Amino acid sequence: MEQPLWEVFIRSRQGLDHKHVGSLHAADAKMAIESARDVYTRRMEGVSIWVVESKHIHASNPEEAGSFFDPAEDKIYRHPTFYKLPDEVEYM
């Protein structure tokens, strides 16, 4: 029986984002975390590990990127460049 594939994400220091570092096969989440620790944090690189079974990751289709992302360009309300800030507001 083949074990499920897991995607591994490591946070290298407090306050940083988790980054995808690779994949591994494991029977369950506990084993995946332990294996990820052994494989991806051998030099004390991490403070946190996330594992996600690959079958639970859903992604957009790269071949449809044009039609999927282009509609945002015609929605000017998503880019608040036309707002006038009062002079009293120094930082926004």
PyMOL commands that set and color helices and strands:
alter all, ss='L'
color gray80, all
select helices_A, chain A and resi 29-40+54-56+62-74+76-78
alter helices_A, ss='H'
color red, helices_A
select strands_A, chain A and resi 5-11+19-25+48-53
alter strands_A, ss='S'
color yellow, strands_A
deselect
rebuild
show_as cartoon
